[in-house]
Amino acid sequence: MNMYSATIRMNVSLPGDLVAVLRQTLPAKSISKFLADAAAEKMARVEQEQALRELLAGPIAFENVDDSVAYVREMRQQDEQREKRLGL
């Protein structure tokens, strides 16, 4: 999951018990990759949540639709009629 270009060394602080579990569980040379992958997954989740918040904060797309089920059903019927008319 290498979506970032350059590798930069940085110091981070982690709880001691977490470091102990990482060292017991992972090979020493794979801890950095594991943490980078975990951070990338978390950032993707944060970006998705932000996009969803922005979407929900926007205006309602179909303000004039009272019953969405009936609206979608009608659209599907129109599509079926169009397909029959076109011989599809």
PDB file of N, CA, C and O in Angstrom:
ATOM      1  N   MET A   1       0.835  -1.174   0.000  1.00  0.00           N
ATOM      2  CA  MET A   1       0.000   0.000   0.000  1.00  0.00           C
ATOM      3  C   MET A   1       0.883   1.241   0.000  1.00  0.00           C
ATOM      4  O   MET A   1       0.677   2.136   0.819  1.00  0.00           O
ATOM      5  N   ASN A   2       1.832   1.313  -0.871  1.00  0.00           N
ATOM      6  CA  ASN A   2       2.768   2.426  -0.915  1.00  0.00           C
ATOM      7  C   ASN A   2       2.217   3.531  -1.804  1.00  0.00           C
ATOM      8  O   ASN A   2       2.593   3.642  -2.971  1.00  0.00           O
ATOM      9  N   MET A   3       1.310   4.362  -1.244  1.00  0.00           N
ATOM     10  CA  MET A   3       0.743   5.440  -2.032  1.00  0.00           C
ATOM     11  C   MET A   3       1.458   6.752  -1.780  1.00  0.00           C
ATOM     12  O   MET A   3       1.072   7.778  -2.341  1.00  0.00           O
ATOM     13  N   TYR A   4       2.468   6.745  -0.967  1.00  0.00           N
ATOM     14  CA  TYR A   4       3.252   7.939  -0.681  1.00  0.00           C
ATOM     15  C   TYR A   4       4.616   7.755  -1.323  1.00  0.00           C
ATOM     16  O   TYR A   4       5.149   6.646  -1.350  1.00  0.00           O
ATOM     17  N   SER A   5       5.182   8.837  -1.839  1.00  0.00           N
ATOM     18  CA  SER A   5       6.375   8.727  -2.662  1.00  0.00           C
ATOM     19  C   SER A   5       7.657   8.477  -1.879  1.00  0.00           C
ATOM     20  O   SER A   5       8.307   7.452  -2.086  1.00  0.00           O
ATOM     21  N   ALA A   6       8.033   9.373  -0.999  1.00  0.00           N
ATOM     22  CA  ALA A   6       9.330   9.263  -0.336  1.00  0.00           C
ATOM     23  C   ALA A   6       9.162   8.748   1.087  1.00  0.00           C
ATOM     24  O   ALA A   6       8.147   8.993   1.739  1.00  0.00           O
ATOM     25  N   THR A   7      10.156   8.045   1.545  1.00  0.00           N
ATOM     26  CA  THR A   7      10.176   7.592   2.926  1.00  0.00           C
ATOM     27  C   THR A   7      10.975   8.591   3.742  1.00  0.00           C
ATOM     28  O   THR A   7      12.119   8.898   3.408  1.00  0.00           O
ATOM     29  N   ILE A   8      10.385   9.092   4.796  1.00  0.00           N
ATOM     30  CA  ILE A   8      11.033  10.063   5.668  1.00  0.00           C
ATOM     31  C   ILE A   8      11.069   9.490   7.072  1.00  0.00           C
ATOM     32  O   ILE A   8      10.070   8.983   7.582  1.00  0.00           O
ATOM     33  N   ARG A   9      12.218   9.579   7.673  1.00  0.00           N
ATOM     34  CA  ARG A   9      12.372   9.076   9.043  1.00  0.00           C
ATOM     35  C   ARG A   9      11.821  10.120  10.008  1.00  0.00           C
ATOM     36  O   ARG A   9      12.097  11.313   9.876  1.00  0.00           O
ATOM     37  N   MET A  10      11.038   9.656  10.979  1.00  0.00           N
ATOM     38  CA  MET A  10      10.518  10.553  12.003  1.00  0.00           C
ATOM     39  C   MET A  10      10.408   9.817  13.321  1.00  0.00           C
ATOM     40  O   MET A  10      10.301   8.592  13.354  1.00  0.00           O
ATOM     41  N   ASN A  11      10.434  10.554  14.379  1.00  0.00           N
ATOM     42  CA  ASN A  11      10.295   9.965  15.708  1.00  0.00           C
ATOM     43  C   ASN A  11       8.860  10.135  16.169  1.00  0.00           C
ATOM     44  O   ASN A  11       8.289  11.220  16.057  1.00  0.00           O
ATOM     45  N   VAL A  12       8.282   9.068  16.684  1.00  0.00           N
ATOM     46  CA  VAL A  12       6.923   9.122  17.222  1.00  0.00           C
ATOM     47  C   VAL A  12       6.945   8.504  18.616  1.00  0.00           C
ATOM     48  O   VAL A  12       7.821   7.707  18.952  1.00  0.00           O
ATOM     49  N   SER A  13       5.972   8.888  19.403  1.00  0.00           N
ATOM     50  CA  SER A  13       5.845   8.307  20.749  1.00  0.00           C
ATOM     51  C   SER A  13       4.660   7.358  20.761  1.00  0.00           C
ATOM     52  O   SER A  13       3.566   7.713  20.321  1.00  0.00           O
ATOM     53  N   LEU A  14       4.879   6.159  21.262  1.00  0.00           N
ATOM     54  CA  LEU A  14       3.836   5.144  21.369  1.00  0.00           C
ATOM     55  C   LEU A  14       3.811   4.626  22.797  1.00  0.00           C
ATOM     56  O   LEU A  14       4.833   4.636  23.484  1.00  0.00           O
ATOM     57  N   PRO A  15       2.652   4.176  23.243  1.00  0.00           N
ATOM     58  CA  PRO A  15       2.594   3.566  24.579  1.00  0.00           C
ATOM     59  C   PRO A  15       3.501   2.337  24.653  1.00  0.00           C
ATOM     60  O   PRO A  15       3.602   1.566  23.699  1.00  0.00           O
ATOM     61  N   GLY A  16       4.151   2.172  25.791  1.00  0.00           N
ATOM     62  CA  GLY A  16       5.098   1.078  25.973  1.00  0.00           C
ATOM     63  C   GLY A  16       4.498  -0.290  25.750  1.00  0.00           C
ATOM     64  O   GLY A  16       5.139  -1.158  25.156  1.00  0.00           O
ATOM     65  N   ASP A  17       3.265  -0.502  26.219  1.00  0.00           N
ATOM     66  CA  ASP A  17       2.649  -1.815  26.038  1.00  0.00           C
ATOM     67  C   ASP A  17       2.365  -2.100  24.568  1.00  0.00           C
ATOM     68  O   ASP A  17       2.442  -3.250  24.135  1.00  0.00           O
ATOM     69  N   LEU A  18       2.039  -1.066  23.795  1.00  0.00           N
ATOM     70  CA  LEU A  18       1.823  -1.256  22.362  1.00  0.00           C
ATOM     71  C   LEU A  18       3.140  -1.607  21.672  1.00  0.00           C
ATOM     72  O   LEU A  18       3.175  -2.490  20.815  1.00  0.00           O
ATOM     73  N   VAL A  19       4.209  -0.931  22.036  1.00  0.00           N
ATOM     74  CA  VAL A  19       5.525  -1.234  21.463  1.00  0.00           C
ATOM     75  C   VAL A  19       5.908  -2.674  21.776  1.00  0.00           C
ATOM     76  O   VAL A  19       6.430  -3.380  20.914  1.00  0.00           O
ATOM     77  N   ALA A  20       5.653  -3.110  23.000  1.00  0.00           N
ATOM     78  CA  ALA A  20       5.983  -4.487  23.379  1.00  0.00           C
ATOM     79  C   ALA A  20       5.214  -5.486  22.524  1.00  0.00           C
ATOM     80  O   ALA A  20       5.780  -6.480  22.069  1.00  0.00           O
ATOM     81  N   VAL A  21       3.928  -5.226  22.304  1.00  0.00           N
ATOM     82  CA  VAL A  21       3.116  -6.132  21.477  1.00  0.00           C
ATOM     83  C   VAL A  21       3.616  -6.129  20.042  1.00  0.00           C
ATOM     84  O   VAL A  21       3.717  -7.184  19.416  1.00  0.00           O
ATOM     85  N   LEU A  22       3.933  -4.941  19.513  1.00  0.00           N
ATOM     86  CA  LEU A  22       4.464  -4.873  18.146  1.00  0.00           C
ATOM     87  C   LEU A  22       5.748  -5.674  18.022  1.00  0.00           C
ATOM     88  O   LEU A  22       5.920  -6.430  17.067  1.00  0.00           O
ATOM     89  N   ARG A  23       6.642  -5.515  18.972  1.00  0.00           N
ATOM     90  CA  ARG A  23       7.930  -6.220  18.924  1.00  0.00           C
ATOM     91  C   ARG A  23       7.765  -7.725  19.079  1.00  0.00           C
ATOM     92  O   ARG A  23       8.527  -8.489  18.487  1.00  0.00           O
ATOM     93  N   GLN A  24       6.787  -8.165  19.863  1.00  0.00           N
ATOM     94  CA  GLN A  24       6.547  -9.598  20.058  1.00  0.00           C
ATOM     95  C   GLN A  24       5.866 -10.215  18.841  1.00  0.00           C
ATOM     96  O   GLN A  24       6.075 -11.387  18.528  1.00  0.00           O
ATOM     97  N   THR A  25       5.053  -9.418  18.164  1.00  0.00           N
ATOM     98  CA  THR A  25       4.210  -9.948  17.100  1.00  0.00           C
ATOM     99  C   THR A  25       4.860  -9.884  15.721  1.00  0.00           C
ATOM    100  O   THR A  25       4.711 -10.801  14.914  1.00  0.00           O
ATOM    101  N   LEU A  26       5.578  -8.800  15.458  1.00  0.00           N
ATOM    102  CA  LEU A  26       6.105  -8.555  14.113  1.00  0.00           C
ATOM    103  C   LEU A  26       7.611  -8.720  14.064  1.00  0.00           C
ATOM    104  O   LEU A  26       8.304  -8.487  15.054  1.00  0.00           O
ATOM    105  N   PRO A  27       8.117  -9.124  12.903  1.00  0.00           N
ATOM    106  CA  PRO A  27       9.567  -9.101  12.729  1.00  0.00           C
ATOM    107  C   PRO A  27      10.067  -7.655  12.843  1.00  0.00           C
ATOM    108  O   PRO A  27       9.367  -6.725  12.441  1.00  0.00           O
ATOM    109  N   ALA A  28      11.254  -7.468  13.380  1.00  0.00           N
ATOM    110  CA  ALA A  28      11.785  -6.129  13.663  1.00  0.00           C
ATOM    111  C   ALA A  28      11.779  -5.223  12.435  1.00  0.00           C
ATOM    112  O   ALA A  28      11.483  -4.034  12.550  1.00  0.00           O
ATOM    113  N   LYS A  29      12.095  -5.756  11.286  1.00  0.00           N
ATOM    114  CA  LYS A  29      12.195  -4.919  10.087  1.00  0.00           C
ATOM    115  C   LYS A  29      10.842  -4.605   9.455  1.00  0.00           C
ATOM    116  O   LYS A  29      10.787  -3.865   8.472  1.00  0.00           O
ATOM    117  N   SER A  30       9.762  -5.143   9.987  1.00  0.00           N
ATOM    118  CA  SER A  30       8.459  -4.885   9.377  1.00  0.00           C
ATOM    119  C   SER A  30       7.582  -3.962  10.219  1.00  0.00           C
ATOM    120  O   SER A  30       6.457  -3.663   9.820  1.00  0.00           O
ATOM    121  N   ILE A  31       8.059  -3.511  11.351  1.00  0.00           N
ATOM    122  CA  ILE A  31       7.254  -2.646  12.219  1.00  0.00           C
ATOM    123  C   ILE A  31       6.961  -1.312  11.533  1.00  0.00           C
ATOM    124  O   ILE A  31       5.830  -0.829  11.593  1.00  0.00           O
ATOM    125  N   SER A  32       7.940  -0.717  10.893  1.00  0.00           N
ATOM    126  CA  SER A  32       7.723   0.566  10.208  1.00  0.00           C
ATOM    127  C   SER A  32       6.674   0.432   9.115  1.00  0.00           C
ATOM    128  O   SER A  32       5.783   1.274   8.995  1.00  0.00           O
ATOM    129  N   LYS A  33       6.781  -0.628   8.316  1.00  0.00           N
ATOM    130  CA  LYS A  33       5.799  -0.836   7.244  1.00  0.00           C
ATOM    131  C   LYS A  33       4.407  -1.049   7.832  1.00  0.00           C
ATOM    132  O   LYS A  33       3.419  -0.523   7.318  1.00  0.00           O
ATOM    133  N   PHE A  34       4.338  -1.827   8.916  1.00  0.00           N
ATOM    134  CA  PHE A  34       3.062  -2.078   9.568  1.00  0.00           C
ATOM    135  C   PHE A  34       2.437  -0.761  10.034  1.00  0.00           C
ATOM    136  O   PHE A  34       1.253  -0.517   9.798  1.00  0.00           O
ATOM    137  N   LEU A  35       3.222   0.078  10.689  1.00  0.00           N
ATOM    138  CA  LEU A  35       2.711   1.356  11.185  1.00  0.00           C
ATOM    139  C   LEU A  35       2.344   2.290  10.039  1.00  0.00           C
ATOM    140  O   LEU A  35       1.352   3.012  10.132  1.00  0.00           O
ATOM    141  N   ALA A  36       3.123   2.290   8.961  1.00  0.00           N
ATOM    142  CA  ALA A  36       2.799   3.119   7.793  1.00  0.00           C
ATOM    143  C   ALA A  36       1.485   2.666   7.161  1.00  0.00           C
ATOM    144  O   ALA A  36       0.645   3.491   6.802  1.00  0.00           O
ATOM    145  N   ASP A  37       1.310   1.346   7.026  1.00  0.00           N
ATOM    146  CA  ASP A  37       0.061   0.819   6.471  1.00  0.00           C
ATOM    147  C   ASP A  37      -1.130   1.163   7.364  1.00  0.00           C
ATOM    148  O   ASP A  37      -2.195   1.534   6.873  1.00  0.00           O
ATOM    149  N   ALA A  38      -0.942   1.038   8.680  1.00  0.00           N
ATOM    150  CA  ALA A  38      -2.023   1.359   9.620  1.00  0.00           C
ATOM    151  C   ALA A  38      -2.394   2.831   9.535  1.00  0.00           C
ATOM    152  O   ALA A  38      -3.574   3.179   9.557  1.00  0.00           O
ATOM    153  N   ALA A  39      -1.386   3.699   9.437  1.00  0.00           N
ATOM    154  CA  ALA A  39      -1.655   5.136   9.322  1.00  0.00           C
ATOM    155  C   ALA A  39      -2.357   5.451   8.008  1.00  0.00           C
ATOM    156  O   ALA A  39      -3.266   6.280   7.982  1.00  0.00           O
ATOM    157  N   ALA A  40      -1.952   4.803   6.914  1.00  0.00           N
ATOM    158  CA  ALA A  40      -2.594   5.034   5.620  1.00  0.00           C
ATOM    159  C   ALA A  40      -4.056   4.589   5.645  1.00  0.00           C
ATOM    160  O   ALA A  40      -4.926   5.279   5.114  1.00  0.00           O
ATOM    161  N   GLU A  41      -4.326   3.432   6.263  1.00  0.00           N
ATOM    162  CA  GLU A  41      -5.714   2.959   6.389  1.00  0.00           C
ATOM    163  C   GLU A  41      -6.545   3.936   7.217  1.00  0.00           C
ATOM    164  O   GLU A  41      -7.683   4.242   6.860  1.00  0.00           O
ATOM    165  N   LYS A  42      -5.990   4.416   8.299  1.00  0.00           N
ATOM    166  CA  LYS A  42      -6.700   5.368   9.155  1.00  0.00           C
ATOM    167  C   LYS A  42      -6.967   6.673   8.403  1.00  0.00           C
ATOM    168  O   LYS A  42      -8.056   7.236   8.510  1.00  0.00           O
ATOM    169  N   MET A  43      -5.981   7.155   7.645  1.00  0.00           N
ATOM    170  CA  MET A  43      -6.171   8.384   6.885  1.00  0.00           C
ATOM    171  C   MET A  43      -7.256   8.209   5.818  1.00  0.00           C
ATOM    172  O   MET A  43      -8.037   9.129   5.579  1.00  0.00           O
ATOM    173  N   ALA A  44      -7.311   7.051   5.184  1.00  0.00           N
ATOM    174  CA  ALA A  44      -8.360   6.782   4.194  1.00  0.00           C
ATOM    175  C   ALA A  44      -9.724   6.827   4.866  1.00  0.00           C
ATOM    176  O   ALA A  44     -10.674   7.375   4.307  1.00  0.00           O
ATOM    177  N   ARG A  45      -9.825   6.255   6.063  1.00  0.00           N
ATOM    178  CA  ARG A  45     -11.086   6.263   6.808  1.00  0.00           C
ATOM    179  C   ARG A  45     -11.478   7.692   7.194  1.00  0.00           C
ATOM    180  O   ARG A  45     -12.644   8.070   7.086  1.00  0.00           O
ATOM    181  N   VAL A  46     -10.500   8.480   7.644  1.00  0.00           N
ATOM    182  CA  VAL A  46     -10.766   9.879   8.015  1.00  0.00           C
ATOM    183  C   VAL A  46     -11.252  10.663   6.794  1.00  0.00           C
ATOM    184  O   VAL A  46     -12.194  11.449   6.898  1.00  0.00           O
ATOM    185  N   GLU A  47     -10.616  10.453   5.641  1.00  0.00           N
ATOM    186  CA  GLU A  47     -11.022  11.145   4.421  1.00  0.00           C
ATOM    187  C   GLU A  47     -12.422  10.733   3.990  1.00  0.00           C
ATOM    188  O   GLU A  47     -13.201  11.577   3.545  1.00  0.00           O
ATOM    189  N   GLN A  48     -12.758   9.447   4.113  1.00  0.00           N
ATOM    190  CA  GLN A  48     -14.104   8.990   3.768  1.00  0.00           C
ATOM    191  C   GLN A  48     -15.150   9.607   4.689  1.00  0.00           C
ATOM    192  O   GLN A  48     -16.211  10.035   4.235  1.00  0.00           O
ATOM    193  N   GLU A  49     -14.847   9.651   5.978  1.00  0.00           N
ATOM    194  CA  GLU A  49     -15.778  10.238   6.937  1.00  0.00           C
ATOM    195  C   GLU A  49     -15.979  11.723   6.658  1.00  0.00           C
ATOM    196  O   GLU A  49     -17.098  12.226   6.764  1.00  0.00           O
ATOM    197  N   GLN A  50     -14.905  12.431   6.302  1.00  0.00           N
ATOM    198  CA  GLN A  50     -15.009  13.850   5.979  1.00  0.00           C
ATOM    199  C   GLN A  50     -15.863  14.054   4.727  1.00  0.00           C
ATOM    200  O   GLN A  50     -16.701  14.954   4.686  1.00  0.00           O
ATOM    201  N   ALA A  51     -15.652  13.222   3.714  1.00  0.00           N
ATOM    202  CA  ALA A  51     -16.444  13.321   2.483  1.00  0.00           C
ATOM    203  C   ALA A  51     -17.915  13.063   2.770  1.00  0.00           C
ATOM    204  O   ALA A  51     -18.782  13.740   2.216  1.00  0.00           O
ATOM    205  N   LEU A  52     -18.207  12.090   3.631  1.00  0.00           N
ATOM    206  CA  LEU A  52     -19.586  11.799   3.989  1.00  0.00           C
ATOM    207  C   LEU A  52     -20.215  12.965   4.742  1.00  0.00           C
ATOM    208  O   LEU A  52     -21.366  13.323   4.491  1.00  0.00           O
ATOM    209  N   ARG A  53     -19.451  13.564   5.676  1.00  0.00           N
ATOM    210  CA  ARG A  53     -19.969  14.731   6.398  1.00  0.00           C
ATOM    211  C   ARG A  53     -20.286  15.876   5.436  1.00  0.00           C
ATOM    212  O   ARG A  53     -21.310  16.545   5.579  1.00  0.00           O
ATOM    213  N   GLU A  54     -19.409  16.098   4.460  1.00  0.00           N
ATOM    214  CA  GLU A  54     -19.639  17.158   3.478  1.00  0.00           C
ATOM    215  C   GLU A  54     -20.860  16.845   2.618  1.00  0.00           C
ATOM    216  O   GLU A  54     -21.640  17.740   2.292  1.00  0.00           O
ATOM    217  N   LEU A  55     -21.023  15.591   2.255  1.00  0.00           N
ATOM    218  CA  LEU A  55     -22.173  15.192   1.453  1.00  0.00           C
ATOM    219  C   LEU A  55     -23.469  15.392   2.226  1.00  0.00           C
ATOM    220  O   LEU A  55     -24.449  15.909   1.691  1.00  0.00           O
ATOM    221  N   LEU A  56     -23.464  14.980   3.485  1.00  0.00           N
ATOM    222  CA  LEU A  56     -24.673  15.105   4.300  1.00  0.00           C
ATOM    223  C   LEU A  56     -24.982  16.566   4.643  1.00  0.00           C
ATOM    224  O   LEU A  56     -26.136  16.905   4.905  1.00  0.00           O
ATOM    225  N   ALA A  57     -23.987  17.412   4.643  1.00  0.00           N
ATOM    226  CA  ALA A  57     -24.202  18.828   4.960  1.00  0.00           C
ATOM    227  C   ALA A  57     -24.781  19.585   3.772  1.00  0.00           C
ATOM    228  O   ALA A  57     -25.289  20.694   3.935  1.00  0.00           O
ATOM    229  N   GLY A  58     -24.710  19.001   2.582  1.00  0.00           N
ATOM    230  CA  GLY A  58     -25.200  19.666   1.379  1.00  0.00           C
ATOM    231  C   GLY A  58     -26.716  19.648   1.305  1.00  0.00           C
ATOM    232  O   GLY A  58     -27.389  19.038   2.136  1.00  0.00           O
ATOM    233  N   PRO A  59     -27.238  20.323   0.301  1.00  0.00           N
ATOM    234  CA  PRO A  59     -28.693  20.367   0.144  1.00  0.00           C
ATOM    235  C   PRO A  59     -29.257  19.009  -0.265  1.00  0.00           C
ATOM    236  O   PRO A  59     -28.548  18.173  -0.826  1.00  0.00           O
ATOM    237  N   ILE A  60     -30.508  18.806   0.017  1.00  0.00           N
ATOM    238  CA  ILE A  60     -31.195  17.574  -0.371  1.00  0.00           C
ATOM    239  C   ILE A  60     -31.309  17.550  -1.891  1.00  0.00           C
ATOM    240  O   ILE A  60     -31.697  18.547  -2.500  1.00  0.00           O
ATOM    241  N   ALA A  61     -30.977  16.433  -2.497  1.00  0.00           N
ATOM    242  CA  ALA A  61     -30.938  16.343  -3.951  1.00  0.00           C
ATOM    243  C   ALA A  61     -32.331  16.373  -4.578  1.00  0.00           C
ATOM    244  O   ALA A  61     -32.528  17.024  -5.604  1.00  0.00           O
ATOM    245  N   PHE A  62     -33.286  15.689  -3.986  1.00  0.00           N
ATOM    246  CA  PHE A  62     -34.634  15.608  -4.545  1.00  0.00           C
ATOM    247  C   PHE A  62     -35.631  16.119  -3.513  1.00  0.00           C
ATOM    248  O   PHE A  62     -36.327  15.337  -2.865  1.00  0.00           O
ATOM    249  N   GLU A  63     -35.691  17.420  -3.370  1.00  0.00           N
ATOM    250  CA  GLU A  63     -36.574  18.015  -2.363  1.00  0.00           C
ATOM    251  C   GLU A  63     -38.046  17.791  -2.673  1.00  0.00           C
ATOM    252  O   GLU A  63     -38.878  17.755  -1.766  1.00  0.00           O
ATOM    253  N   ASN A  64     -38.369  17.640  -3.963  1.00  0.00           N
ATOM    254  CA  ASN A  64     -39.771  17.515  -4.355  1.00  0.00           C
ATOM    255  C   ASN A  64     -40.270  16.071  -4.348  1.00  0.00           C
ATOM    256  O   ASN A  64     -41.410  15.824  -4.740  1.00  0.00           O
ATOM    257  N   VAL A  65     -39.457  15.117  -3.918  1.00  0.00           N
ATOM    258  CA  VAL A  65     -39.850  13.707  -3.886  1.00  0.00           C
ATOM    259  C   VAL A  65     -40.316  13.363  -2.478  1.00  0.00           C
ATOM    260  O   VAL A  65     -39.534  13.392  -1.528  1.00  0.00           O
ATOM    261  N   ASP A  66     -41.597  13.039  -2.354  1.00  0.00           N
ATOM    262  CA  ASP A  66     -42.141  12.694  -1.043  1.00  0.00           C
ATOM    263  C   ASP A  66     -41.890  11.236  -0.696  1.00  0.00           C
ATOM    264  O   ASP A  66     -41.539  10.907   0.437  1.00  0.00           O
ATOM    265  N   ASP A  67     -42.074  10.358  -1.689  1.00  0.00           N
ATOM    266  CA  ASP A  67     -41.926   8.923  -1.462  1.00  0.00           C
ATOM    267  C   ASP A  67     -40.828   8.396  -2.393  1.00  0.00           C
ATOM    268  O   ASP A  67     -41.068   8.190  -3.583  1.00  0.00           O
ATOM    269  N   SER A  68     -39.640   8.182  -1.856  1.00  0.00           N
ATOM    270  CA  SER A  68     -38.516   7.773  -2.697  1.00  0.00           C
ATOM    271  C   SER A  68     -38.741   6.399  -3.328  1.00  0.00           C
ATOM    272  O   SER A  68     -38.296   6.154  -4.449  1.00  0.00           O
ATOM    273  N   VAL A  69     -39.424   5.507  -2.619  1.00  0.00           N
ATOM    274  CA  VAL A  69     -39.670   4.165  -3.160  1.00  0.00           C
ATOM    275  C   VAL A  69     -40.556   4.266  -4.395  1.00  0.00           C
ATOM    276  O   VAL A  69     -40.276   3.636  -5.415  1.00  0.00           O
ATOM    277  N   ALA A  70     -41.608   5.044  -4.307  1.00  0.00           N
ATOM    278  CA  ALA A  70     -42.507   5.221  -5.450  1.00  0.00           C
ATOM    279  C   ALA A  70     -41.785   5.917  -6.600  1.00  0.00           C
ATOM    280  O   ALA A  70     -42.003   5.584  -7.765  1.00  0.00           O
ATOM    281  N   TYR A  71     -40.944   6.865  -6.281  1.00  0.00           N
ATOM    282  CA  TYR A  71     -40.192   7.599  -7.303  1.00  0.00           C
ATOM    283  C   TYR A  71     -39.268   6.651  -8.067  1.00  0.00           C
ATOM    284  O   TYR A  71     -39.243   6.668  -9.298  1.00  0.00           O
ATOM    285  N   VAL A  72     -38.517   5.830  -7.349  1.00  0.00           N
ATOM    286  CA  VAL A  72     -37.597   4.888  -7.997  1.00  0.00           C
ATOM    287  C   VAL A  72     -38.380   3.848  -8.790  1.00  0.00           C
ATOM    288  O   VAL A  72     -37.974   3.483  -9.893  1.00  0.00           O
ATOM    289  N   ARG A  73     -39.479   3.373  -8.254  1.00  0.00           N
ATOM    290  CA  ARG A  73     -40.306   2.386  -8.954  1.00  0.00           C
ATOM    291  C   ARG A  73     -40.812   2.969 -10.278  1.00  0.00           C
ATOM    292  O   ARG A  73     -40.800   2.287 -11.303  1.00  0.00           O
ATOM    293  N   GLU A  74     -41.248   4.209 -10.255  1.00  0.00           N
ATOM    294  CA  GLU A  74     -41.732   4.866 -11.470  1.00  0.00           C
ATOM    295  C   GLU A  74     -40.609   5.023 -12.496  1.00  0.00           C
ATOM    296  O   GLU A  74     -40.816   4.815 -13.692  1.00  0.00           O
ATOM    297  N   MET A  75     -39.420   5.392 -12.017  1.00  0.00           N
ATOM    298  CA  MET A  75     -38.278   5.525 -12.927  1.00  0.00           C
ATOM    299  C   MET A  75     -37.951   4.185 -13.585  1.00  0.00           C
ATOM    300  O   MET A  75     -37.646   4.138 -14.777  1.00  0.00           O
ATOM    301  N   ARG A  76     -38.011   3.105 -12.820  1.00  0.00           N
ATOM    302  CA  ARG A  76     -37.713   1.781 -13.373  1.00  0.00           C
ATOM    303  C   ARG A  76     -38.751   1.377 -14.412  1.00  0.00           C
ATOM    304  O   ARG A  76     -38.411   0.794 -15.441  1.00  0.00           O
ATOM    305  N   GLN A  77     -40.023   1.689 -14.142  1.00  0.00           N
ATOM    306  CA  GLN A  77     -41.070   1.366 -15.107  1.00  0.00           C
ATOM    307  C   GLN A  77     -40.862   2.140 -16.403  1.00  0.00           C
ATOM    308  O   GLN A  77     -41.046   1.596 -17.492  1.00  0.00           O
ATOM    309  N   GLN A  78     -40.480   3.403 -16.288  1.00  0.00           N
ATOM    310  CA  GLN A  78     -40.210   4.208 -17.478  1.00  0.00           C
ATOM    311  C   GLN A  78     -39.037   3.626 -18.262  1.00  0.00           C
ATOM    312  O   GLN A  78     -39.061   3.603 -19.493  1.00  0.00           O
ATOM    313  N   ASP A  79     -38.022   3.162 -17.560  1.00  0.00           N
ATOM    314  CA  ASP A  79     -36.881   2.540 -18.222  1.00  0.00           C
ATOM    315  C   ASP A  79     -37.292   1.270 -18.955  1.00  0.00           C
ATOM    316  O   ASP A  79     -36.858   1.031 -20.082  1.00  0.00           O
ATOM    317  N   GLU A  80     -38.130   0.456 -18.315  1.00  0.00           N
ATOM    318  CA  GLU A  80     -38.591  -0.785 -18.945  1.00  0.00           C
ATOM    319  C   GLU A  80     -39.414  -0.474 -20.189  1.00  0.00           C
ATOM    320  O   GLU A  80     -39.267  -1.137 -21.216  1.00  0.00           O
ATOM    321  N   GLN A  81     -40.280   0.536 -20.099  1.00  0.00           N
ATOM    322  CA  GLN A  81     -41.094   0.922 -21.260  1.00  0.00           C
ATOM    323  C   GLN A  81     -40.199   1.421 -22.393  1.00  0.00           C
ATOM    324  O   GLN A  81     -40.444   1.111 -23.559  1.00  0.00           O
ATOM    325  N   ARG A  82     -39.177   2.182 -22.063  1.00  0.00           N
ATOM    326  CA  ARG A  82     -38.241   2.700 -23.064  1.00  0.00           C
ATOM    327  C   ARG A  82     -37.488   1.545 -23.723  1.00  0.00           C
ATOM    328  O   ARG A  82     -37.322   1.524 -24.942  1.00  0.00           O
ATOM    329  N   GLU A  83     -37.030   0.580 -22.909  1.00  0.00           N
ATOM    330  CA  GLU A  83     -36.312  -0.565 -23.475  1.00  0.00           C
ATOM    331  C   GLU A  83     -37.195  -1.360 -24.421  1.00  0.00           C
ATOM    332  O   GLU A  83     -36.728  -1.799 -25.472  1.00  0.00           O
ATOM    333  N   LYS A  84     -38.460  -1.553 -24.070  1.00  0.00           N
ATOM    334  CA  LYS A  84     -39.389  -2.280 -24.951  1.00  0.00           C
ATOM    335  C   LYS A  84     -39.582  -1.504 -26.241  1.00  0.00           C
ATOM    336  O   LYS A  84     -39.588  -2.077 -27.330  1.00  0.00           O
ATOM    337  N   ARG A  85     -39.741  -0.188 -26.107  1.00  0.00           N
ATOM    338  CA  ARG A  85     -39.961   0.646 -27.282  1.00  0.00           C
ATOM    339  C   ARG A  85     -38.753   0.599 -28.226  1.00  0.00           C
ATOM    340  O   ARG A  85     -38.911   0.638 -29.446  1.00  0.00           O
ATOM    341  N   LEU A  86     -37.559   0.515 -27.659  1.00  0.00           N
ATOM    342  CA  LEU A  86     -36.340   0.480 -28.472  1.00  0.00           C
ATOM    343  C   LEU A  86     -35.948  -0.931 -28.879  1.00  0.00           C
ATOM    344  O   LEU A  86     -35.005  -1.117 -29.649  1.00  0.00           O
ATOM    345  N   GLY A  87     -36.662  -1.923 -28.370  1.00  0.00           N
ATOM    346  CA  GLY A  87     -36.372  -3.307 -28.722  1.00  0.00           C
ATOM    347  C   GLY A  87     -35.148  -3.860 -28.033  1.00  0.00           C
ATOM    348  O   GLY A  87     -34.452  -4.715 -28.581  1.00  0.00           O
ATOM    349  N   LEU A  88     -34.885  -3.381 -26.847  1.00  0.00           N
ATOM    350  CA  LEU A  88     -33.701  -3.849 -26.096  1.00  0.00           C
ATOM    351  C   LEU A  88     -34.046  -4.975 -25.155  1.00  0.00           C
ATOM    352  O   LEU A  88     -33.172  -5.482 -24.452  1.00  0.00           O
TER     353      LEU A  88
END
